[in-house]
Amino acid sequence: MFQKIRYQLLLSNLIVLTIILTAFAITVRITFAYSLNQQLIDRLNTLARAAATGIDIEDGEVETDDEEIIAGQNQAVQWFDVEGEFLAQQGEYPLSLPLDISQSLQKQNSPYPAQGLTTPVNDDESGEFVGYVRVSESLTEVQSITRRLDLGLGGGVFVSLVLSGFGGIWLTRQAMQPIEENFQRLQQFTSDASHELRSPLMAIKTNAAVALKYSEGIRSKDSEKFQMIGSAANQMTRLTERLLILARTDKLTQPDWEIVNLTSLLSKLWQFYNPHALRKKIDFKDKIAGNLYLRGDKVLLTQLFTNLIKNAIYYTPLGGVVEIIAKPLGSNLIIKVQDNGIGIAPEYLEKVFERFWRAEKSRSYKAKKFGLGLAIAQTIAQKHGGLITVDSQLGKGSCFTTRLPRVEKLKNKKLYYR
């Protein structure tokens, strides 16, 4: 039980940490990429201002001075006239896209990644519009820097998660250790107290029964009191027995297990409880497949299905139907105990397996129940590597489905796991 809690706690911490680190990495990446882009635009603006001096008007014609080296490494300059006609270019990475004066910034991905900036040019002396200059720079270096940043951030997040995982294992163990120790002490106290209560309860029950058997000298009012004492003793005895079952189940270990014929076990339970169902005029059906085997504690498995069957019969009204269905499904055994009884309200479905919980609002029958039957059944199923789930509708009935690991029996009586 605590192993599962440790895993859940560790997983939750890692999920939260992953979200935080991922958000941090994305923020750093966006900020850094924005900064690189701004630096690129600043370089293009500087290059465009320098290139604008290389175009002017002489004798009514636009001329360019492309002899002066303006473009730097990974850069290019292109000059255009007022009509957008190409005049000249310089550099190794000019844009191959047609001039688009409606967009100041242009970007291309092929034949090589590059970004360009287009600027209109006016004559310095007359102020007359003389054409356009488009400068560009290769994005290869920027993309290389961004890839290295991504690898660095991704590697940092991964290493942080791995280290946090190891640290989280140690921290969860340290945090859970006092809880486990307290739980073990509580288990031991429950087991010891339940065991010690059996003897005085038996004495109370015996003396009350003797007093009622020889009641000639007892007043009628005193006889009623002895009946109440006997009833209370029986109730406390049932409670202590169930607490002992829980204590034993919590300490259950696999080495004590045996191969259990589940077909035989369920058939015997059906035969035993069929008379009880008949007294309530309940149609108790069974659809139990043959050769169903599993590895476990036979006594506890009997207790598991006894609790489910008694629960179904108890909450099914006169003339109702209760059915046991058992069959193999892949590597598991599926056992359903379903009824058309009073059902369980949807808001209570998640609580039915809690210890000492009773859905009295949805199950209005008045009875001396402790809310331990389903909790015991679920604990036994989990100790056997299985689980019990419930589907129910108020007023229509319930279906408790138990899933347990399957074992197959061969003709030579050897066993193997599916």
C-alpha positions as CSV (number, residue, x, y, z in Angstrom):
1,M,0.0,0.0,0.0
2,F,2.7,2.5,1.0
3,Q,4.8,1.5,-2.0
4,K,2.0,2.7,-4.3
5,I,1.7,5.9,-2.3
6,R,5.5,6.5,-2.6
7,Y,5.3,6.0,-6.4
8,Q,2.3,8.4,-6.6
9,L,4.1,11.0,-4.5
10,L,7.3,10.7,-6.5
11,L,5.4,10.8,-9.8
12,S,3.4,13.9,-8.7
13,N,6.6,15.7,-7.7
14,L,8.3,14.9,-11.0
15,I,5.2,16.0,-13.0
16,V,5.1,19.3,-11.2
17,L,8.9,19.8,-11.6
18,T,8.6,18.9,-15.3
19,I,6.0,21.5,-15.8
20,I,8.0,24.2,-14.0
21,L,11.3,23.3,-15.8
22,T,9.6,23.1,-19.2
23,A,7.9,26.5,-18.7
24,F,11.3,27.9,-17.6
25,A,13.0,26.4,-20.7
26,I,10.3,27.7,-23.1
27,T,10.5,31.2,-21.5
28,V,14.3,31.3,-21.9
29,R,14.1,30.0,-25.4
30,I,11.5,32.6,-26.5
31,T,13.4,35.4,-24.8
32,F,16.8,34.4,-26.3
33,A,15.3,33.9,-29.8
34,Y,13.6,37.3,-29.7
35,S,16.9,38.8,-28.7
36,L,18.8,37.1,-31.6
37,N,16.1,38.3,-34.0
38,Q,16.3,41.9,-32.8
39,Q,20.1,41.8,-33.1
40,L,19.7,40.6,-36.7
41,I,17.2,43.3,-37.5
42,D,19.6,45.9,-36.0
43,R,22.5,44.6,-38.2
44,L,20.2,44.7,-41.3
45,N,19.2,48.3,-40.5
46,T,22.8,49.4,-40.2
47,L,23.7,47.6,-43.5
48,A,20.7,49.2,-45.2
49,R,21.7,52.7,-44.2
50,A,25.3,52.1,-45.5
51,A,23.9,50.6,-48.7
52,A,21.6,53.6,-49.3
53,T,24.6,55.8,-50.0
54,G,25.5,53.6,-53.0
55,I,22.5,54.7,-55.1
56,D,21.9,58.2,-56.6
57,I,20.7,60.1,-59.7
58,E,23.1,61.4,-62.3
59,D,21.9,63.0,-65.5
60,G,18.3,61.8,-64.7
61,E,19.4,58.1,-64.4
62,V,19.7,56.0,-61.3
63,E,23.2,54.7,-60.8
64,T,24.7,52.4,-58.2
65,D,28.1,52.3,-56.7
66,D,28.6,48.6,-56.2
67,E,32.4,48.7,-56.3
68,E,32.6,49.6,-52.6
69,I,32.3,46.5,-50.5
70,I,29.4,47.1,-48.1
71,A,28.1,43.5,-47.4
72,G,29.8,41.6,-44.6
73,Q,30.2,37.9,-44.2
74,N,26.9,36.0,-44.6
75,Q,25.3,39.2,-45.9
76,A,24.1,40.6,-49.2
77,V,22.9,43.9,-50.7
78,Q,20.5,44.4,-53.6
79,W,19.6,47.7,-55.4
80,F,16.3,48.3,-57.2
81,D,15.0,51.4,-59.1
82,V,11.7,53.2,-58.5
83,E,9.9,50.6,-60.6
84,G,11.3,47.7,-58.6
85,E,13.6,46.6,-61.4
86,F,16.8,44.9,-60.3
87,L,19.9,47.0,-60.7
88,A,22.8,45.3,-59.0
89,Q,23.8,43.2,-56.0
90,Q,26.7,42.4,-53.7
91,G,27.4,39.6,-51.3
92,E,26.9,35.8,-51.1
93,Y,23.4,35.5,-49.6
94,P,21.0,37.7,-51.5
95,L,17.2,36.9,-51.3
96,S,15.9,35.0,-54.3
97,L,12.4,36.3,-53.6
98,P,10.8,39.0,-55.8
99,L,10.9,42.5,-54.3
100,D,7.8,43.1,-52.2
101,I,7.6,46.8,-51.3
102,S,4.6,46.2,-49.1
103,Q,6.7,44.2,-46.6
104,S,9.8,45.6,-45.1
105,L,10.9,42.2,-43.8
106,Q,11.1,39.1,-45.9
107,K,12.2,35.6,-45.0
108,Q,13.1,32.6,-47.2
109,N,13.9,29.0,-46.4
110,S,15.4,27.9,-49.7
111,P,17.8,27.6,-51.4
112,Y,19.3,28.8,-48.0
113,P,17.6,30.3,-45.0
114,A,17.9,34.1,-45.0
115,Q,16.1,37.2,-43.8
116,G,15.9,40.5,-45.7
117,L,15.0,44.1,-45.0
118,T,13.8,46.5,-47.8
119,T,14.2,50.2,-47.4
120,P,13.2,53.1,-49.8
121,V,16.1,55.4,-50.8
122,N,15.9,59.2,-51.4
123,D,18.6,61.4,-53.0
124,D,20.7,63.2,-50.4
125,E,20.7,66.5,-52.2
126,S,17.3,66.8,-53.8
127,G,15.4,64.5,-51.5
128,E,13.9,62.8,-54.6
129,F,12.9,59.1,-54.3
130,V,15.4,57.1,-56.4
131,G,14.7,53.4,-55.6
132,Y,15.1,50.7,-53.1
133,V,17.8,48.8,-51.3
134,R,17.3,45.3,-49.9
135,V,19.8,43.9,-47.5
136,S,19.8,40.3,-46.3
137,E,21.7,38.0,-43.9
138,S,21.9,34.2,-43.8
139,L,20.0,32.6,-40.8
140,T,22.3,29.6,-40.7
141,E,24.3,30.9,-37.7
142,V,21.2,32.1,-35.9
143,Q,19.6,28.7,-36.4
144,S,22.8,26.9,-35.2
145,I,22.9,29.0,-32.0
146,T,19.2,28.3,-31.4
147,R,19.7,24.5,-31.9
148,R,22.6,24.5,-29.4
149,L,20.4,26.4,-27.0
150,D,17.6,23.9,-27.4
151,L,20.0,21.0,-26.8
152,G,21.4,22.7,-23.7
153,L,18.0,23.5,-22.3
154,G,16.6,20.0,-23.1
155,G,19.7,18.3,-21.6
156,G,19.5,20.5,-18.6
157,V,15.8,19.7,-18.0
158,F,16.5,15.9,-18.5
159,V,19.5,15.9,-16.1
160,S,17.5,17.9,-13.5
161,L,14.6,15.5,-13.7
162,V,17.0,12.5,-13.3
163,L,18.7,14.0,-10.3
164,S,15.3,15.1,-8.9
165,G,14.0,11.6,-9.4
166,F,16.8,10.1,-7.3
167,G,16.5,12.8,-4.7
168,G,12.7,12.4,-4.7
169,I,13.1,8.6,-4.0
170,W,15.2,9.4,-0.9
171,L,12.9,12.2,0.2
172,T,9.7,10.2,-0.1
173,R,11.3,7.3,1.8
174,Q,12.3,9.7,4.6
175,A,8.8,11.3,4.6
176,M,6.9,8.0,4.5
177,Q,9.0,6.2,7.1
178,P,7.3,7.7,10.2
179,I,3.9,7.2,8.6
180,E,4.7,3.5,7.9
181,E,6.0,3.0,11.4
182,N,2.9,4.5,13.0
183,F,0.6,2.5,10.7
184,Q,2.4,-0.7,11.6
185,R,2.0,0.1,15.3
186,L,-1.7,0.8,14.7
187,Q,-2.0,-2.5,12.8
188,Q,-0.4,-4.3,15.7
189,F,-2.6,-2.6,18.2
190,T,-5.7,-3.4,16.2
191,S,-4.7,-7.1,15.9
192,D,-3.8,-7.4,19.6
193,A,-6.8,-5.5,20.8
194,S,-9.2,-7.6,18.6
195,H,-7.5,-10.8,19.8
196,E,-7.7,-9.8,23.5
197,L,-11.4,-8.8,23.2
198,R,-12.5,-12.2,21.9
199,S,-12.2,-13.9,25.3
200,P,-14.2,-11.4,27.4
201,L,-16.8,-11.1,24.6
202,M,-17.1,-14.9,24.6
203,A,-17.6,-14.8,28.4
204,I,-20.3,-12.1,28.1
205,K,-22.1,-14.1,25.3
206,T,-22.0,-17.3,27.2
207,N,-23.2,-15.9,30.5
208,A,-26.0,-14.0,28.7
209,A,-27.0,-17.2,26.9
210,V,-27.1,-19.2,30.2
211,A,-29.1,-16.5,31.9
212,L,-31.7,-16.5,29.1
213,K,-31.8,-20.3,29.0
214,Y,-32.6,-20.6,32.7
215,S,-34.8,-17.5,33.0
216,E,-37.3,-18.8,35.6
217,G,-36.1,-16.5,38.3
218,I,-35.4,-13.5,36.1
219,R,-37.9,-10.7,35.6
220,S,-39.1,-10.0,32.1
221,K,-37.4,-6.6,32.1
222,D,-34.1,-8.2,33.1
223,S,-34.6,-10.9,30.4
224,E,-34.8,-8.1,27.8
225,K,-31.7,-6.6,29.1
226,F,-29.8,-9.9,28.8
227,Q,-31.0,-10.2,25.2
228,M,-29.7,-6.7,24.5
229,I,-26.3,-7.7,26.2
230,G,-26.1,-10.8,24.0
231,S,-27.0,-8.9,20.9
232,A,-24.3,-6.2,21.6
233,A,-21.8,-9.0,22.4
234,N,-22.5,-10.7,19.1
235,Q,-22.1,-7.4,17.3
236,M,-18.8,-6.6,18.9
237,T,-17.6,-10.2,18.2
238,R,-18.3,-9.7,14.5
239,L,-16.4,-6.4,14.6
240,T,-13.4,-7.9,16.2
241,E,-13.3,-10.8,13.8
242,R,-13.4,-8.4,10.8
243,L,-10.7,-6.3,12.3
244,L,-8.6,-9.4,12.7
245,I,-9.2,-10.3,9.1
246,L,-8.0,-6.8,8.1
247,A,-4.9,-7.1,10.3
248,R,-4.1,-10.5,8.8
249,T,-4.7,-9.3,5.2
250,D,-2.4,-6.3,5.7
251,K,0.4,-8.7,6.7
252,L,-0.3,-11.2,3.9
253,T,2.8,-12.4,2.0
254,Q,3.1,-14.5,-1.2
255,P,5.2,-17.4,0.2
256,D,2.1,-18.6,2.1
257,W,-0.1,-18.8,-1.0
258,E,-1.3,-22.0,-2.7
259,I,-3.1,-22.8,-6.0
260,V,-6.8,-22.2,-5.5
261,N,-9.5,-23.8,-7.6
262,L,-11.8,-20.7,-8.0
263,T,-14.5,-22.7,-9.8
264,S,-14.9,-25.0,-6.9
265,L,-14.7,-22.2,-4.3
266,L,-17.4,-20.1,-6.0
267,S,-19.6,-23.1,-6.6
268,K,-19.6,-24.0,-2.9
269,L,-20.4,-20.5,-2.0
270,W,-23.3,-20.5,-4.4
271,Q,-24.6,-23.7,-2.8
272,F,-24.2,-22.4,0.7
273,Y,-26.0,-19.0,0.1
274,N,-28.7,-20.3,-2.3
275,P,-31.0,-21.3,0.7
276,H,-30.5,-17.8,2.1
277,A,-31.5,-16.3,-1.2
278,L,-34.5,-18.6,-1.4
279,R,-35.8,-17.4,2.0
280,K,-35.9,-13.9,0.5
281,K,-37.4,-15.2,-2.7
282,I,-34.3,-14.1,-4.6
283,D,-33.3,-15.8,-7.8
284,F,-29.7,-16.7,-7.2
285,K,-28.0,-17.5,-10.5
286,D,-24.5,-18.7,-11.3
287,K,-22.5,-18.7,-14.5
288,I,-19.1,-20.1,-13.4
289,A,-16.7,-21.3,-16.0
290,G,-14.6,-24.4,-15.3
291,N,-10.9,-24.7,-14.7
292,L,-10.4,-21.3,-13.1
293,Y,-7.3,-21.2,-11.0
294,L,-5.3,-18.6,-9.2
295,R,-2.5,-18.4,-6.6
296,G,-3.5,-17.0,-3.2
297,D,-4.8,-17.5,0.3
298,K,-8.0,-19.7,0.0
299,V,-9.4,-18.5,3.3
300,L,-9.1,-14.9,2.4
301,L,-10.4,-15.4,-1.1
302,T,-13.4,-17.2,0.4
303,Q,-13.9,-14.2,2.7
304,L,-13.7,-11.8,-0.3
305,F,-16.5,-13.4,-2.3
306,T,-18.5,-14.2,0.8
307,N,-18.6,-10.4,1.5
308,L,-19.7,-9.6,-2.0
309,I,-22.4,-12.3,-2.1
310,K,-23.8,-11.4,1.3
311,N,-23.8,-7.7,0.3
312,A,-25.7,-8.4,-2.9
313,I,-28.3,-10.6,-1.2
314,Y,-28.7,-8.2,1.7
315,Y,-29.4,-5.2,-0.5
316,T,-31.6,-7.0,-3.0
317,P,-35.4,-6.8,-2.2
318,L,-37.8,-9.7,-2.2
319,G,-38.2,-11.2,-5.7
320,G,-34.9,-9.8,-7.0
321,V,-32.1,-11.4,-8.9
322,V,-28.5,-12.0,-7.8
323,E,-26.0,-13.5,-10.2
324,I,-22.4,-14.7,-10.0
325,I,-20.4,-14.7,-13.3
326,A,-16.9,-16.0,-13.4
327,K,-14.8,-16.4,-16.6
328,P,-11.2,-16.1,-17.9
329,L,-10.2,-13.0,-19.8
330,G,-6.7,-13.1,-21.2
331,S,-4.3,-13.3,-18.3
332,N,-7.0,-12.5,-15.7
333,L,-10.0,-14.0,-14.1
334,I,-13.1,-11.8,-14.1
335,I,-15.7,-12.4,-11.4
336,K,-18.9,-10.4,-11.3
337,V,-21.4,-10.3,-8.5
338,Q,-24.4,-8.3,-9.7
339,D,-27.9,-7.6,-8.4
340,N,-31.0,-5.6,-9.2
341,G,-31.2,-4.2,-5.7
342,I,-31.4,-0.7,-4.4
343,G,-28.1,0.4,-6.0
344,I,-25.7,3.1,-4.9
345,A,-25.9,6.8,-5.6
346,P,-23.2,8.1,-8.0
347,E,-21.6,10.4,-5.4
348,Y,-21.0,7.4,-3.1
349,L,-19.3,5.1,-5.7
350,E,-15.8,6.3,-4.9
351,K,-16.3,5.8,-1.1
352,V,-17.8,2.3,-1.0
353,F,-14.4,0.6,-0.4
354,E,-13.4,2.9,2.5
355,R,-13.2,1.4,5.9
356,F,-16.1,2.1,8.3
357,W,-18.0,4.0,5.6
358,R,-21.7,3.3,5.0
359,A,-23.9,4.8,2.3
360,E,-27.0,5.0,4.6
361,K,-28.6,7.7,2.4
362,S,-28.4,5.5,-0.7
363,R,-29.0,2.2,1.2
364,S,-31.7,2.9,3.7
365,Y,-32.0,-0.5,5.2
366,K,-31.5,-0.4,8.9
367,A,-28.9,-2.9,10.0
368,K,-26.0,-3.4,12.3
369,K,-23.3,-3.0,9.8
370,F,-19.8,-1.7,10.3
371,G,-18.8,-0.6,6.8
372,L,-15.9,-3.1,6.7
373,G,-17.1,-5.8,4.3
374,L,-16.3,-4.1,1.0
375,A,-13.1,-2.7,2.5
376,I,-11.9,-6.2,3.5
377,A,-12.8,-7.5,0.0
378,Q,-10.9,-4.7,-1.8
379,T,-7.8,-5.2,0.5
380,I,-7.8,-9.0,-0.2
381,A,-8.1,-8.4,-3.9
382,Q,-5.2,-5.9,-3.9
383,K,-3.0,-8.3,-1.9
384,H,-3.6,-10.9,-4.7
385,G,-2.6,-8.4,-7.4
386,G,-6.1,-7.6,-8.4
387,L,-8.8,-5.0,-8.0
388,I,-12.5,-4.6,-7.4
389,T,-14.6,-2.1,-9.3
390,V,-18.2,-1.2,-9.0
391,D,-20.9,0.0,-11.4
392,S,-24.2,0.9,-10.0
393,Q,-27.4,2.9,-10.6
394,L,-29.7,4.0,-7.8
395,G,-32.8,1.9,-7.8
396,K,-31.5,-0.5,-10.5
397,G,-28.8,-2.5,-8.9
398,S,-25.0,-2.9,-8.6
399,C,-22.3,-4.9,-10.2
400,F,-19.0,-5.6,-8.3
401,T,-16.3,-6.8,-10.7
402,T,-13.2,-8.5,-9.3
403,R,-10.2,-8.9,-11.5
404,L,-7.5,-11.4,-10.4
405,P,-4.3,-12.8,-12.0
406,R,-5.0,-16.1,-13.7
407,V,-3.1,-19.4,-13.4
408,E,-3.6,-22.3,-15.8
409,K,-3.6,-25.9,-14.9
410,L,-2.1,-28.4,-17.3
411,K,-2.9,-32.0,-17.8
412,N,0.2,-33.2,-15.9
413,K,-1.1,-31.0,-13.0
414,K,1.8,-28.5,-13.3
415,L,0.9,-24.9,-13.2
416,Y,2.0,-21.9,-15.0
417,Y,1.1,-18.2,-15.1
418,R,-0.6,-16.6,-18.1
